[in-house]
Amino acid sequence: MIFFLNRRDFGPLLPAQSKSFDKESPKVSILIPARNEENVIQKCLESALIQSYPNFEVIVLDDESTDNTPLILKELVDSKPHTLKVIKGRPKPKNWLGKPWACQQLSEEAEGNILIFIDADTWLEEDMVSKIVRSMGRDVVDFLTVWPKQKLGTFWEKTVIPLVYYALLSLLPARYVHKVPAWVPDILKPNVRPLFAAACGQCMAFKRSAYKSIGGHAAVKDEVVEDVALAKRIKEKGLKMKMYHGEASISCRMYTSGKELESGFSKNFLAGFDYNIALFLFMALLHIVVFVLPFVALPIGIITNNIILVLLSGICIAVILLHRFLLARWFDWKPIYAFLHPLAVLWFQRLGIKLVINHFSGKKSSWKGRTIN
């Protein structure tokens, strides 16, 4: 039921007419942290610099890169000196994680009334900023987040990454991200609001006043999943937020290999459960029962001629595949990978076991040469 409601409620950014900003166009700052992004930074910045919106700046922070990122940035800023600004990141304090520190520095340099944080591995359609400003005004929100259209290349990308969107759209009612459920008593609403907080750090937009009121990235300086932590603070303050999908607005390719995929998810998978091992293990067991067991039970039922087992497991599989086929059509992914749903679940189970072992042994995760936790 949640999935089908989200098909309606989790919509795209609102289109903006060409004359929408003739009278008023608040300045927008597009802010991009970059650490060792030589393979993607040029495409990202070129897409940011051609925005059709009339009043914007682009600021990128070189976060102590050790590859060719600084050279690429120098070439780009020389060609676009009036629109693009490159700043060199200061050394990271010990009590900060890398991304929050980079984003905090970017916010201090920004002049915009609206701050848009995007990752270096994203690229924008030319009307993306216009759509964000239009959506913030029309939907009257202080903060919005956009889930990019994920471009998938390798086998494991196509198998694993759709599971993130599957979980998001099957478990979280998008309407409650925007508004607290009407059935919640007023006295409980302040406590309930943060429970429906969600965000995608690949694209987040704040009104400057809202960003300041929650303390900016300084308020989440040691949070691995800083995007969700920011969304929670927005909702705790009683500010308005909404999330959208990025079809026809923003795209991303998070990882380009199985090794990158595992390294990327390793840094935030357990952190997403706030290192609650009991909850983490319970959810792992639940996923095996719901998403893997039916695929095992069906052939057993057929072999043993157990009609009830065949019927129950068949219904479960049919629902899973229906959701996955609809998801593939929605985000233009290959539907054949829906049949690998249990394999994707097992991929996360294997990673989860590894992370639990690392947690108790004291082994730290790392990302781009920095220890995460």
C-alpha contacts under 8 A as a table, 3 or more apart, distances in Angstrom:
res1	aa1	res2	aa2	distance
1	M	4	F	5.35
1	M	5	L	6.29
2	I	5	L	5.12
2	I	6	N	6.07
2	I	169	L	7.08
2	I	170	S	5.64
2	I	171	L	6.59
2	I	172	L	7.10
2	I	173	P	5.85
3	F	6	N	5.12
3	F	7	R	6.39
3	F	169	L	5.34
3	F	170	S	4.65
3	F	171	L	7.55
3	F	173	P	7.90
3	F	323	H	7.54
4	F	7	R	5.07
4	F	8	R	7.09
5	L	8	R	5.50
5	L	9	D	6.19
5	L	173	P	7.37
6	N	9	D	4.70
6	N	10	F	5.01
6	N	169	L	6.28
6	N	173	P	6.30
6	N	174	A	5.93
6	N	175	R	7.70
7	R	10	F	5.89
7	R	11	G	7.34
8	R	11	G	6.47
9	D	174	A	6.02
9	D	175	R	5.99
10	F	174	A	5.76
10	F	175	R	7.66
10	F	243	M	6.97
10	F	244	Y	5.63
10	F	245	H	6.53
11	G	244	Y	5.35
11	G	245	H	5.87
12	P	244	Y	5.25
12	P	245	H	5.01
12	P	246	G	6.10
12	P	247	E	6.48
13	L	131	K	5.77
13	L	132	I	6.60
13	L	135	S	6.10
13	L	244	Y	6.03
13	L	245	H	7.15
13	L	246	G	7.17
13	L	249	S	7.61
14	L	131	K	5.56
14	L	132	I	7.56
14	L	134	R	6.45
14	L	135	S	5.32
15	P	130	S	7.83
15	P	131	K	5.40
15	P	134	R	7.28
16	A	20	S	6.33
16	A	127	D	7.80
16	A	130	S	5.96
16	A	131	K	5.47
16	A	134	R	6.01
17	Q	20	S	5.18
18	S	21	F	7.55
19	K	22	D	5.37
20	S	23	K	7.73
21	F	24	E	5.10
21	F	25	S	5.02
21	F	53	Y	7.96
21	F	54	P	7.59
22	D	25	S	7.12
25	S	54	P	7.01
25	S	55	N	6.33
26	P	55	N	6.90
26	P	112	G	7.36
26	P	113	N	6.04
26	P	114	I	7.29
27	K	55	N	5.15
27	K	56	F	5.40
27	K	57	E	7.81
27	K	111	E	7.44
27	K	112	G	4.58
27	K	113	N	5.43
27	K	114	I	6.57
28	V	55	N	6.47
28	V	56	F	4.57
28	V	57	E	6.40
28	V	111	E	7.78
28	V	112	G	4.50
28	V	113	N	5.97
28	V	114	I	4.82
28	V	115	L	6.04
28	V	116	I	7.27
28	V	129	V	7.93
29	S	56	F	5.76
29	S	57	E	5.02
29	S	58	V	5.91
29	S	59	I	7.17
29	S	110	A	5.93
29	S	111	E	6.64
29	S	112	G	4.81
29	S	113	N	7.61
29	S	114	I	6.26
29	S	115	L	5.01
29	S	116	I	6.01
30	I	48	A	7.53
30	I	56	F	7.36
30	I	57	E	6.16
30	I	58	V	4.74
30	I	59	I	6.20
30	I	115	L	6.33
30	I	116	I	4.84
30	I	117	F	6.08
30	I	118	I	7.27
31	L	58	V	6.16
31	L	59	I	5.09
31	L	60	V	5.90
31	L	103	C	7.56
31	L	106	L	6.20
31	L	107	S	7.56
31	L	110	A	7.82
31	L	115	L	7.08
31	L	116	I	5.88
31	L	117	F	4.77
31	L	118	I	6.32
32	I	58	V	7.87
32	I	59	I	6.33
32	I	60	V	4.62
32	I	61	L	6.35
32	I	103	C	7.69
32	I	106	L	7.65
32	I	117	F	6.02
32	I	118	I	5.47
32	I	119	D	5.88
32	I	120	A	6.16
33	P	60	V	5.78
33	P	61	L	4.95
33	P	62	D	6.68
33	P	63	D	6.79
33	P	99	K	7.24
33	P	102	A	5.84
33	P	103	C	6.35
33	P	106	L	7.61
33	P	118	I	7.78
33	P	119	D	6.60
33	P	120	A	6.71
34	A	37	E	5.94
34	A	41	I	7.48
34	A	60	V	6.84
34	A	61	L	5.81
34	A	62	D	5.22
34	A	63	D	5.71
34	A	65	S	7.57
34	A	69	T	7.80
34	A	119	D	7.68
34	A	120	A	5.96
35	R	62	D	6.09
35	R	63	D	4.84
35	R	64	E	6.43
35	R	65	S	4.85
35	R	66	T	7.97
35	R	69	T	7.51
35	R	368	K	7.51
36	N	63	D	7.99
36	N	65	S	4.78
36	N	66	T	6.18
36	N	67	D	5.48
36	N	68	N	7.39
36	N	69	T	5.88
36	N	368	K	7.29
37	E	40	V	5.63
37	E	41	I	5.50
37	E	65	S	7.90
37	E	67	D	7.72
37	E	68	N	7.99
37	E	69	T	5.76
37	E	120	A	6.82
37	E	121	D	7.75
38	E	41	I	5.83
38	E	42	Q	7.60
38	E	67	D	6.60
38	E	68	N	5.50
38	E	69	T	4.61
38	E	72	I	7.24
39	N	42	Q	7.66
40	V	43	K	5.68
40	V	44	C	6.34
40	V	120	A	6.48
40	V	121	D	5.49
41	I	44	C	5.08
41	I	45	L	6.09
41	I	69	T	7.30
41	I	72	I	7.86
41	I	120	A	5.49
41	I	121	D	6.81
42	Q	45	L	5.27
42	Q	46	E	5.99
42	Q	72	I	6.98
42	Q	73	L	7.77
42	Q	76	L	7.77
43	K	46	E	5.25
43	K	47	S	6.27
43	K	123	W	6.57
44	C	47	S	5.40
44	C	48	A	6.32
44	C	120	A	5.91
44	C	121	D	6.50
44	C	122	T	5.75
44	C	123	W	4.64
44	C	124	L	7.25
45	L	48	A	4.90
45	L	49	L	6.03
45	L	120	A	7.98
45	L	123	W	7.69
46	E	49	L	5.23
46	E	50	I	6.61
47	S	50	I	5.64
47	S	51	Q	7.13
47	S	123	W	5.71
47	S	124	L	5.27
47	S	125	E	6.71
47	S	126	E	6.78
48	A	51	Q	5.90
48	A	58	V	7.10
48	A	123	W	7.25
48	A	124	L	6.21
48	A	126	E	7.52
49	L	58	V	7.01
49	L	83	T	7.19
49	L	84	L	7.47
50	I	126	E	5.91
51	Q	125	E	7.58
51	Q	126	E	4.42
51	Q	127	D	5.90
51	Q	128	M	7.11
51	Q	129	V	6.71
51	Q	130	S	8.00
52	S	126	E	5.69
52	S	127	D	5.57
52	S	129	V	7.75
52	S	130	S	7.10
53	Y	56	F	6.94
53	Y	127	D	6.88
53	Y	129	V	6.19
53	Y	130	S	5.27
56	F	83	T	7.69
56	F	112	G	7.43
57	E	83	T	5.36
57	E	84	L	6.46
57	E	85	K	7.85
57	E	112	G	7.73
58	V	83	T	6.09
58	V	84	L	4.89
58	V	85	K	6.21
59	I	84	L	5.89
59	I	85	K	4.72
59	I	86	V	5.78
59	I	87	I	7.44
59	I	106	L	7.05
59	I	109	E	7.96
59	I	110	A	7.43
60	V	84	L	7.77
60	V	85	K	6.42
60	V	86	V	5.02
60	V	87	I	6.41
60	V	106	L	7.40
61	L	86	V	5.87
61	L	87	I	4.94
61	L	88	K	5.74
61	L	89	G	5.89
61	L	102	A	6.86
61	L	105	Q	7.99
61	L	106	L	6.66
62	D	65	S	6.23
62	D	69	T	7.50
62	D	70	P	6.66
62	D	86	V	7.23
62	D	87	I	6.30
62	D	88	K	5.03
62	D	89	G	5.58
63	D	88	K	6.65
63	D	89	G	4.82
63	D	90	R	7.61
63	D	102	A	6.62
64	E	88	K	7.40
64	E	89	G	6.29
64	E	90	R	7.91
64	E	91	P	7.68
65	S	68	N	7.70
65	S	69	T	6.37
65	S	70	P	6.95
66	T	69	T	7.63
67	D	70	P	7.56
68	N	71	L	5.36
68	N	72	I	6.38
69	T	72	I	5.22
69	T	73	L	6.15
70	P	73	L	5.06
70	P	74	K	6.17
71	L	74	K	5.15
71	L	75	E	6.42
72	I	75	E	5.26
72	I	76	L	6.31
73	L	76	L	5.10
73	L	77	V	6.07
73	L	86	V	7.06
74	K	77	V	5.26
74	K	78	D	6.14
74	K	86	V	7.91
75	E	78	D	5.29
75	E	79	S	6.57
76	L	79	S	5.23
76	L	80	K	6.28
76	L	84	L	7.88
77	V	80	K	5.01
77	V	81	P	5.21
77	V	84	L	5.70
77	V	85	K	6.58
77	V	86	V	6.94
78	D	81	P	5.59
80	K	83	T	5.70
80	K	84	L	5.67
81	P	84	L	5.66
81	P	85	K	7.01
82	H	85	K	7.83
89	G	102	A	6.75
89	G	105	Q	7.37
92	K	96	W	6.61
92	K	97	L	7.56
92	K	98	G	6.66
92	K	101	W	6.69
93	P	96	W	5.53
94	K	97	L	7.87
95	N	221	K	7.40
95	N	222	D	6.65
96	W	100	P	7.14
96	W	101	W	6.17
96	W	221	K	4.96
96	W	222	D	5.24
97	L	100	P	5.99
97	L	101	W	6.28
97	L	221	K	6.01
97	L	222	D	5.37
97	L	223	E	7.21
97	L	224	V	7.30
97	L	372	I	6.88
98	G	101	W	5.29
98	G	102	A	6.21
98	G	370	R	7.81
99	K	102	A	5.07
99	K	103	C	6.12
100	P	103	C	5.12
100	P	104	Q	5.99
100	P	217	H	5.34
100	P	218	A	7.09
100	P	220	V	6.91
100	P	221	K	5.35
100	P	222	D	7.71
100	P	223	E	7.99
100	P	226	E	7.07
101	W	104	Q	5.16
101	W	105	Q	6.36
101	W	217	H	7.19
101	W	218	A	7.52
101	W	221	K	6.64
102	A	105	Q	5.30
102	A	106	L	6.35
103	C	106	L	4.95
103	C	107	S	6.19
103	C	117	F	7.65
103	C	217	H	6.63
104	Q	107	S	5.15
104	Q	108	E	6.43
104	Q	216	G	6.84
104	Q	217	H	5.28
104	Q	218	A	6.54
105	Q	108	E	5.21
105	Q	109	E	6.67
106	L	109	E	5.28
106	L	110	A	6.30
107	S	110	A	5.11
107	S	115	L	7.49
110	A	115	L	7.55
112	G	115	L	6.18
112	G	208	R	7.45
113	N	207	K	6.14
113	N	208	R	5.27
113	N	209	S	7.94
114	I	205	A	6.80
114	I	206	F	5.68
114	I	207	K	4.63
114	I	208	R	5.49
115	L	205	A	5.50
115	L	206	F	5.20
115	L	207	K	6.37
115	L	208	R	6.30
116	I	203	C	7.00
116	I	204	M	5.68
116	I	205	A	4.22
116	I	206	F	6.50
117	F	201	G	7.67
117	F	202	Q	7.37
117	F	203	C	5.63
117	F	204	M	5.25
117	F	205	A	6.27
118	I	122	T	6.96
118	I	201	G	7.15
118	I	202	Q	5.05
118	I	203	C	4.50
118	I	204	M	6.67
119	D	122	T	5.72
119	D	201	G	7.34
119	D	202	Q	4.86
119	D	203	C	6.85
120	A	123	W	7.94
121	D	252	C	5.84
121	D	253	R	6.23
121	D	254	M	6.38
122	T	148	P	7.85
122	T	202	Q	7.13
122	T	250	I	6.84
122	T	251	S	5.57
122	T	252	C	4.29
122	T	253	R	6.86
123	W	250	I	5.80
123	W	251	S	5.48
123	W	252	C	6.39
124	L	127	D	7.96
124	L	128	M	6.08
124	L	249	S	6.01
124	L	250	I	4.53
124	L	251	S	6.54
125	E	128	M	5.42
125	E	248	A	6.92
125	E	249	S	5.12
125	E	250	I	6.04
126	E	129	V	7.64
127	D	130	S	5.23
127	D	131	K	6.20
127	D	249	S	7.24
128	M	131	K	5.17
128	M	132	I	6.33
128	M	249	S	5.26
128	M	250	I	7.02
129	V	132	I	5.06
129	V	133	V	6.25
130	S	133	V	5.31
130	S	134	R	6.08
131	K	134	R	5.03
131	K	135	S	5.95
132	I	135	S	5.10
132	I	136	M	6.08
132	I	205	A	7.68
133	V	136	M	5.22
133	V	137	G	6.31
134	R	137	G	5.28
134	R	138	R	6.03
135	S	138	R	5.15
135	S	139	D	5.71
135	S	140	V	7.75
136	M	139	D	5.56
136	M	140	V	5.52
136	M	141	V	5.20
136	M	142	D	6.98
136	M	143	F	7.53
136	M	144	L	7.24
137	G	140	V	5.03
137	G	141	V	7.00
140	V	240	K	7.38
141	V	144	L	6.91
141	V	239	L	7.58
141	V	240	K	4.72
141	V	241	M	5.14
141	V	242	K	6.83
142	D	206	F	5.98
142	D	207	K	5.40
142	D	210	A	5.99
142	D	239	L	6.25
142	D	240	K	5.28
142	D	241	M	5.87
143	F	204	M	7.36
143	F	205	A	5.61
143	F	206	F	4.53
143	F	207	K	6.41
143	F	210	A	7.37
143	F	234	I	7.58
143	F	239	L	7.94
143	F	240	K	6.53
143	F	241	M	4.71
143	F	242	K	6.83
144	L	204	M	5.92
144	L	205	A	5.31
144	L	206	F	6.73
144	L	241	M	5.33
144	L	242	K	4.96
144	L	243	M	5.52
144	L	244	Y	7.66
145	T	199	A	5.66
145	T	200	C	6.03
145	T	201	G	7.73
145	T	203	C	5.75
145	T	204	M	4.40
145	T	205	A	6.23
145	T	242	K	6.66
145	T	243	M	4.82
145	T	244	Y	6.40
146	V	199	A	7.74
146	V	200	C	6.50
146	V	202	Q	7.66
146	V	203	C	5.40
146	V	204	M	6.50
146	V	243	M	5.74
146	V	244	Y	4.84
146	V	245	H	5.40
146	V	246	G	5.70
147	W	200	C	5.85
147	W	202	Q	7.30
147	W	203	C	6.99
147	W	243	M	7.56
147	W	244	Y	6.32
147	W	245	H	4.80
147	W	246	G	5.41
148	P	202	Q	7.37
148	P	203	C	7.58
148	P	245	H	6.23
148	P	246	G	4.38
148	P	247	E	6.87
148	P	249	S	7.70
148	P	250	I	5.17
148	P	251	S	4.86
148	P	252	C	5.93
149	K	245	H	7.35
149	K	246	G	5.42
149	K	247	E	5.52
149	K	248	A	7.99
149	K	250	I	6.31
149	K	251	S	4.56
149	K	252	C	6.19
149	K	331	F	6.47
150	Q	251	S	5.87
150	Q	252	C	5.07
150	Q	253	R	5.74
150	Q	254	M	7.59
150	Q	331	F	7.71
151	K	251	S	6.86
151	K	252	C	5.91
151	K	253	R	4.99
152	L	157	E	5.49
152	L	158	K	5.46
152	L	253	R	6.55
152	L	333	W	7.88
153	G	157	E	6.25
153	G	158	K	6.72
153	G	256	T	6.84
154	T	157	E	5.28
154	T	158	K	6.38
154	T	256	T	6.83
154	T	257	S	6.51
154	T	258	G	7.76
155	F	158	K	5.30
155	F	159	T	6.18
156	W	159	T	4.87
156	W	160	V	5.75
156	W	161	I	7.94
156	W	257	S	7.61
156	W	258	G	5.99
156	W	261	L	7.94
157	E	160	V	5.43
157	E	161	I	5.53
157	E	255	Y	7.38
157	E	256	T	7.59
157	E	257	S	7.50
157	E	258	G	7.32
157	E	261	L	7.32
158	K	161	I	6.25
158	K	162	P	6.88
158	K	333	W	7.78
158	K	334	K	7.88
158	K	337	Y	6.82
159	T	162	P	6.80
159	T	163	L	7.80
159	T	337	Y	6.02
159	T	340	L	6.50
159	T	341	H	7.28
159	T	343	L	7.69
159	T	344	A	5.76
160	V	163	L	5.66
160	V	164	V	7.65
160	V	344	A	5.01
160	V	345	V	7.90
160	V	347	W	7.51
161	I	164	V	5.59
161	I	165	Y	7.41
162	P	165	Y	5.34
162	P	166	Y	6.10
163	L	166	Y	4.75
163	L	167	A	6.04
163	L	341	H	7.70
163	L	344	A	7.11
163	L	345	V	7.85
164	V	167	A	5.34
164	V	168	L	6.28
165	Y	168	L	4.98
165	Y	169	L	6.02
166	Y	169	L	5.40
166	Y	170	S	5.85
166	Y	323	H	7.86
166	Y	324	R	7.30
166	Y	327	L	7.25
167	A	170	S	5.23
167	A	171	L	5.86
167	A	172	L	7.96
168	L	171	L	5.68
168	L	172	L	5.70
169	L	172	L	5.86
169	L	173	P	7.20
169	L	174	A	7.76
170	S	173	P	7.90
172	L	176	Y	7.98
172	L	196	F	7.29
173	P	176	Y	5.60
173	P	177	V	7.05
174	A	177	V	5.20
174	A	178	H	6.91
174	A	242	K	7.94
174	A	243	M	7.20
175	R	178	H	5.34
175	R	179	K	6.16
176	Y	179	K	4.83
176	Y	180	V	5.27
176	Y	181	P	5.96
176	Y	196	F	6.13
177	V	180	V	7.23
177	V	196	F	5.19
177	V	197	A	5.84
177	V	198	A	6.98
177	V	241	M	6.89
177	V	242	K	6.03
177	V	243	M	7.28
178	H	240	K	6.65
178	H	241	M	5.40
178	H	242	K	4.72
178	H	243	M	7.53
179	K	240	K	7.80
180	V	184	V	7.34
180	V	189	K	6.89
180	V	192	V	7.49
180	V	193	R	6.05
181	P	184	V	5.66
182	A	185	P	7.75
184	V	188	L	6.58
184	V	189	K	6.30
184	V	192	V	7.93
185	P	188	L	5.48
185	P	189	K	6.45
186	D	189	K	5.21
186	D	190	P	7.97
187	I	190	P	7.25
188	L	191	N	5.55
188	L	192	V	6.19
189	K	192	V	4.91
189	K	193	R	5.89
190	P	193	R	5.65
190	P	194	P	7.78
190	P	236	E	6.57
190	P	238	G	7.52
191	N	194	P	6.66
191	N	195	L	7.70
191	N	236	E	7.80
192	V	195	L	5.44
192	V	196	F	7.37
193	R	196	F	5.85
193	R	197	A	7.13
193	R	232	K	7.94
193	R	235	K	5.66
193	R	236	E	6.67
194	P	197	A	5.11
194	P	231	A	7.78
194	P	232	K	4.86
194	P	233	R	7.53
194	P	235	K	5.48
194	P	236	E	6.03
195	L	232	K	7.76
197	A	228	V	6.51
197	A	231	A	5.44
197	A	232	K	5.25
197	A	235	K	6.99
198	A	227	D	7.76
198	A	228	V	5.28
198	A	231	A	6.07
198	A	232	K	7.61
198	A	243	M	7.92
199	A	204	M	7.49
199	A	227	D	5.52
199	A	228	V	5.17
199	A	231	A	6.16
199	A	243	M	7.18
200	C	203	C	6.09
200	C	204	M	6.85
200	C	227	D	6.12
200	C	228	V	7.44
201	G	204	M	6.08
201	G	226	E	7.66
201	G	227	D	4.99
206	F	210	A	6.37
206	F	211	Y	5.83
207	K	210	A	5.28
207	K	211	Y	6.29
208	R	211	Y	5.06
208	R	212	K	6.19
209	S	212	K	5.24
209	S	213	S	6.12
210	A	213	S	5.02
210	A	214	I	6.45
210	A	234	I	7.57
210	A	239	L	7.49
211	Y	214	I	5.61
211	Y	215	G	6.51
211	Y	216	G	5.13
212	K	215	G	5.09
212	K	216	G	5.48
213	S	216	G	7.49
214	I	219	A	7.09
214	I	230	L	7.81
214	I	233	R	6.06
214	I	234	I	6.53
214	I	237	K	7.28
215	G	218	A	6.05
215	G	219	A	5.15
216	G	219	A	5.86
216	G	220	V	7.73
217	H	220	V	5.28
217	H	221	K	5.93
217	H	226	E	7.97
217	H	230	L	7.61
218	A	221	K	4.93
220	V	223	E	5.24
220	V	226	E	5.94
220	V	229	A	6.54
220	V	230	L	6.92
221	K	226	E	7.75
222	D	226	E	7.99
223	E	226	E	4.94
223	E	229	A	7.11
224	V	267	K	7.39
224	V	268	N	6.21
224	V	271	A	6.39
224	V	372	I	7.20
224	V	373	N	7.75
225	V	228	V	5.92
225	V	229	A	6.51
225	V	268	N	6.23
225	V	271	A	6.67
225	V	272	G	6.31
226	E	229	A	4.89
226	E	230	L	6.08
227	D	230	L	5.22
227	D	231	A	6.38
228	V	231	A	4.97
228	V	232	K	6.18
229	A	232	K	5.11
229	A	233	R	6.40
230	L	233	R	5.13
230	L	234	I	6.29
231	A	234	I	5.02
231	A	235	K	6.38
231	A	241	M	7.88
232	K	235	K	5.18
232	K	236	E	6.02
233	R	236	E	4.90
233	R	237	K	6.16
234	I	237	K	5.34
234	I	238	G	6.62
234	I	239	L	5.42
234	I	240	K	7.24
234	I	241	M	7.39
235	K	238	G	4.99
235	K	239	L	5.56
235	K	240	K	6.92
235	K	241	M	7.53
236	E	239	L	7.55
246	G	249	S	5.00
246	G	250	I	5.07
246	G	251	S	6.89
247	E	250	I	6.64
247	E	251	S	7.62
247	E	331	F	7.26
253	R	256	T	7.26
254	M	261	L	7.99
255	Y	258	G	7.86
255	Y	260	E	5.56
255	Y	261	L	5.51
255	Y	264	G	7.74
256	T	260	E	6.58
256	T	261	L	7.41
257	S	260	E	5.26
257	S	261	L	6.15
258	G	261	L	4.94
258	G	262	E	6.25
259	K	262	E	5.34
259	K	263	S	6.19
260	E	263	S	5.06
260	E	264	G	5.89
261	L	264	G	5.21
261	L	265	F	6.26
262	E	265	F	5.36
262	E	266	S	5.87
262	E	351	L	7.53
263	S	266	S	5.09
263	S	267	K	6.70
263	S	366	S	7.63
263	S	367	W	6.98
264	G	267	K	5.78
264	G	268	N	7.46
264	G	367	W	7.15
265	F	268	N	5.61
265	F	269	F	5.54
266	S	269	F	5.67
266	S	270	L	7.52
266	S	351	L	7.29
266	S	355	L	7.06
266	S	365	S	6.65
267	K	270	L	7.66
267	K	271	A	7.33
267	K	365	S	5.67
267	K	366	S	6.65
267	K	367	W	7.05
267	K	372	I	6.58
268	N	271	A	4.82
268	N	272	G	5.77
269	F	272	G	5.36
269	F	273	F	7.34
269	F	352	G	7.66
270	L	273	F	5.43
270	L	274	D	6.75
270	L	275	Y	5.52
270	L	276	N	7.89
270	L	280	F	7.23
270	L	352	G	7.39
270	L	355	L	7.00
270	L	356	V	7.98
271	A	274	D	4.77
271	A	275	Y	5.34
272	G	275	Y	7.39
273	F	276	N	5.65
273	F	277	I	7.91
273	F	279	L	7.23
273	F	280	F	6.35
275	Y	280	F	7.69
276	N	279	L	5.51
276	N	280	F	6.07
277	I	280	F	4.87
277	I	281	L	6.05
277	I	356	V	7.47
278	A	281	L	5.31
278	A	282	F	6.14
279	L	282	F	5.02
279	L	283	M	6.11
280	F	283	M	5.34
280	F	284	A	6.24
281	L	284	A	4.94
281	L	285	L	6.22
282	F	285	L	5.18
282	F	286	L	6.16
283	M	286	L	4.90
283	M	287	H	6.10
284	A	287	H	5.21
284	A	288	I	6.40
284	A	349	Q	6.53
284	A	352	G	7.94
285	L	288	I	5.17
285	L	289	V	6.29
286	L	289	V	5.16
286	L	290	V	6.07
287	H	290	V	5.17
287	H	291	F	5.47
287	H	292	V	7.15
287	H	345	V	7.18
288	I	291	F	5.48
288	I	292	V	4.87
288	I	293	L	6.10
288	I	345	V	7.42
288	I	346	L	7.83
289	V	292	V	6.01
289	V	293	L	5.05
289	V	294	P	7.54
290	V	293	L	6.33
290	V	294	P	6.97
290	V	316	C	7.86
291	F	294	P	6.57
291	F	295	F	7.59
291	F	320	I	7.70
291	F	341	H	7.55
291	F	342	P	5.94
291	F	345	V	7.19
292	V	295	F	5.58
292	V	296	V	6.71
292	V	342	P	5.02
292	V	345	V	7.33
292	V	346	L	7.87
293	L	296	V	5.09
293	L	297	A	5.94
294	P	297	A	4.91
294	P	298	L	6.04
294	P	312	L	7.99
294	P	313	S	4.59
294	P	314	G	7.30
294	P	316	C	6.46
294	P	317	I	6.40
295	F	298	L	5.63
295	F	299	P	7.46
295	F	313	S	7.06
295	F	317	I	6.87
295	F	342	P	7.46
296	V	299	P	6.27
296	V	300	I	6.73
297	A	300	I	5.07
297	A	301	G	5.95
297	A	309	L	6.82
297	A	310	V	7.32
297	A	313	S	6.22
298	L	301	G	5.11
298	L	302	I	6.27
298	L	309	L	6.81
298	L	310	V	5.21
298	L	313	S	5.52
298	L	314	G	6.52
299	P	302	I	4.96
299	P	303	I	6.08
299	P	310	V	7.80
300	I	303	I	5.16
300	I	304	T	6.05
301	G	304	T	5.19
301	G	305	N	5.62
301	G	306	N	4.70
301	G	307	I	6.71
301	G	308	I	7.90
301	G	309	L	5.26
301	G	310	V	4.99
302	I	305	N	5.00
302	I	306	N	6.45
302	I	307	I	7.62
302	I	310	V	6.33
303	I	306	N	7.83
306	N	309	L	5.44
306	N	310	V	6.26
307	I	310	V	5.05
307	I	311	L	6.01
308	I	311	L	5.05
308	I	312	L	6.09
309	L	312	L	5.31
309	L	313	S	5.97
310	V	313	S	5.42
310	V	314	G	5.71
311	L	314	G	5.08
311	L	315	I	6.19
312	L	315	I	5.29
312	L	316	C	6.42
313	S	316	C	5.11
313	S	317	I	6.14
314	G	317	I	5.14
314	G	318	A	6.00
315	I	318	A	5.05
315	I	319	V	6.27
316	C	319	V	5.31
316	C	320	I	6.31
317	I	320	I	5.10
317	I	321	L	6.05
318	A	321	L	5.21
318	A	322	L	5.95
319	V	322	L	5.09
319	V	323	H	6.25
320	I	323	H	5.30
320	I	324	R	6.23
321	L	324	R	4.92
321	L	325	F	5.93
321	L	338	A	6.07
321	L	339	F	7.00
322	L	325	F	5.21
322	L	326	L	6.19
323	H	326	L	5.24
323	H	327	L	6.05
324	R	327	L	4.92
324	R	328	A	6.05
324	R	335	P	7.35
324	R	338	A	5.34
325	F	328	A	5.07
325	F	329	R	6.25
325	F	335	P	5.48
325	F	338	A	6.40
326	L	329	R	5.13
326	L	330	W	6.04
327	L	330	W	4.96
327	L	331	F	6.24
327	L	333	W	7.88
328	A	331	F	5.40
328	A	332	D	5.45
328	A	333	W	4.47
328	A	334	K	6.11
328	A	335	P	5.37
328	A	338	A	7.89
329	R	332	D	5.04
329	R	333	W	6.43
329	R	334	K	7.96
329	R	335	P	7.29
330	W	333	W	7.91
334	K	337	Y	6.18
335	P	338	A	5.52
336	I	339	F	6.07
336	I	340	L	7.89
337	Y	340	L	5.20
337	Y	341	H	7.15
338	A	341	H	5.46
339	F	342	P	7.70
340	L	343	L	5.15
340	L	344	A	6.37
341	H	344	A	5.17
341	H	345	V	6.37
342	P	345	V	4.97
342	P	346	L	6.17
343	L	346	L	5.04
343	L	347	W	6.15
344	A	347	W	4.95
344	A	348	F	6.54
345	V	348	F	5.28
345	V	349	Q	6.29
346	L	349	Q	4.75
346	L	350	R	6.14
347	W	350	R	5.29
347	W	351	L	6.33
348	F	351	L	4.95
348	F	352	G	5.91
349	Q	352	G	4.95
349	Q	353	I	6.25
350	R	353	I	5.26
350	R	354	K	6.40
351	L	354	K	5.10
351	L	355	L	6.22
352	G	355	L	5.06
352	G	356	V	6.14
353	I	356	V	5.21
353	I	357	I	6.26
354	K	357	I	5.23
354	K	358	N	6.17
355	L	358	N	4.91
355	L	359	H	5.95
356	V	359	H	4.95
356	V	360	F	6.43
357	I	360	F	5.43
357	I	361	S	6.09
358	N	361	S	5.03
358	N	362	G	5.82
358	N	363	K	4.77
358	N	364	K	7.00
359	H	362	G	5.29
359	H	363	K	6.26
359	H	364	K	7.55
360	F	363	K	7.80
364	K	371	T	6.42
364	K	372	I	6.78
364	K	373	N	5.67
365	S	371	T	5.91
365	S	372	I	5.42
365	S	373	N	6.18
366	S	369	G	6.35
366	S	370	R	5.26
366	S	371	T	4.24
366	S	372	I	5.04
366	S	373	N	7.72
367	W	370	R	5.38
367	W	371	T	6.57
367	W	372	I	6.68
